[in-house]
Amino acid sequence: MSIHIEKIAGLAALILLSLASAGCKEQIAAWKEREQQVAMRDAPASVKATIEQEAQGGSVREMEKSTEGGKTVYTARIVANGQEQETLIAEHGQVIRRQAVEQEDDHE
């Protein structure tokens, strides 16, 4: 009888693992749907103005549109004066967060 219970427990564990794996794939797909590359020309005017102010003559390396807490936000990677920063901007143009991007050392 204990062999029968072990087989059932093993089968149940396998089923649960399969379901968990499928759930992870769905979460990753949902996350990718919420984050997308966006061109500067497609951003709202308020976001463009904030990025131009933040860049101070620098350039935008990339920009993404995503959803955080149910609200649309834009993340811009800005390079100015040899420094790169990532700036998170609300849809109405307010800066939420600025963060320096670490430079990779190619000498290692």
C-alpha positions as CSV (number, residue, x, y, z in Angstrom):
1,M,0.0,0.0,0.0
2,S,2.8,2.5,0.8
3,I,4.2,1.9,-2.7
4,H,0.8,2.9,-4.1
5,I,0.8,6.1,-2.0
6,E,4.3,7.0,-3.1
7,K,3.3,6.7,-6.7
8,I,0.3,8.9,-6.2
9,A,2.4,11.5,-4.3
10,G,5.0,11.4,-7.1
11,L,2.4,11.9,-9.7
12,A,0.8,14.7,-7.8
13,A,4.2,16.4,-7.4
14,L,4.8,16.1,-11.1
15,I,1.4,17.6,-11.9
16,L,2.0,20.5,-9.5
17,L,5.4,21.2,-11.0
18,S,3.9,21.3,-14.5
19,L,1.2,23.7,-13.5
20,A,3.7,26.0,-11.7
21,S,5.9,26.0,-14.8
22,A,3.0,26.9,-17.0
23,G,2.1,29.7,-14.6
24,C,5.6,31.1,-14.8
25,K,5.5,31.2,-18.6
26,E,2.2,33.1,-18.4
27,Q,3.7,35.6,-15.9
28,I,6.7,36.2,-18.2
29,A,4.4,36.7,-21.2
30,A,2.3,39.2,-19.3
31,W,5.4,41.0,-18.1
32,K,6.7,41.3,-21.7
33,E,3.3,42.6,-22.8
34,R,3.5,45.4,-20.2
35,E,6.9,46.6,-21.3
36,Q,7.6,47.8,-24.8
37,Q,10.2,49.9,-26.6
38,V,8.9,53.3,-27.6
39,A,10.3,56.0,-29.9
40,M,10.7,59.5,-28.5
41,R,8.2,60.8,-31.1
42,D,5.5,58.4,-29.7
43,A,5.9,59.6,-26.1
44,P,3.5,62.2,-24.6
45,A,4.6,65.8,-24.8
46,S,5.1,66.0,-21.1
47,V,7.4,63.0,-21.1
48,K,9.4,64.4,-24.0
49,A,9.9,67.7,-22.2
50,T,11.1,66.0,-19.1
51,I,13.5,63.8,-21.0
52,E,14.9,66.8,-22.9
53,Q,15.4,68.6,-19.5
54,E,17.0,65.5,-18.0
55,A,19.3,65.0,-21.0
56,Q,20.6,68.6,-21.1
57,G,22.0,68.2,-24.6
58,G,22.8,64.5,-24.2
59,S,21.1,61.6,-26.0
60,V,18.5,59.0,-25.3
61,R,19.9,55.5,-25.7
62,E,16.6,53.7,-25.3
63,M,13.1,54.3,-24.0
64,E,10.5,51.9,-22.7
65,K,6.8,52.2,-21.8
66,S,5.6,49.9,-19.1
67,T,2.9,49.6,-16.4
68,E,3.7,49.8,-12.7
69,G,1.0,49.7,-10.1
70,G,-1.6,50.1,-12.8
71,K,-0.1,53.3,-14.1
72,T,1.8,54.0,-17.3
73,V,5.5,55.0,-16.9
74,Y,8.4,55.6,-19.2
75,T,12.0,54.6,-18.6
76,A,14.6,56.5,-20.5
77,R,18.3,55.6,-20.6
78,I,20.1,59.0,-21.1
79,V,23.7,59.6,-21.9
80,A,25.0,63.0,-21.0
81,N,28.6,64.2,-20.3
82,G,29.9,60.6,-20.6
83,Q,27.5,59.4,-17.8
84,E,24.5,57.2,-18.3
85,Q,21.4,57.3,-16.2
86,E,18.1,55.6,-16.1
87,T,15.2,57.9,-15.4
88,L,11.7,56.7,-14.6
89,I,9.0,59.2,-15.6
90,A,5.3,59.2,-15.0
91,E,2.9,59.7,-17.9
92,H,2.3,63.3,-16.9
93,G,6.0,64.1,-17.0
94,Q,7.0,63.9,-13.3
95,V,10.4,62.2,-12.6
96,I,9.8,59.3,-10.3
97,R,13.3,58.0,-9.9
98,R,16.8,58.6,-11.3
99,Q,19.5,56.0,-11.2
100,A,23.1,56.0,-12.5
101,V,23.9,53.1,-14.8
102,E,27.1,51.3,-13.9
103,Q,29.7,51.3,-16.6
104,E,31.1,47.8,-17.5
105,D,34.8,47.4,-17.2
106,D,36.2,45.7,-20.3
107,H,39.6,45.2,-18.8
108,E,38.7,42.2,-16.6
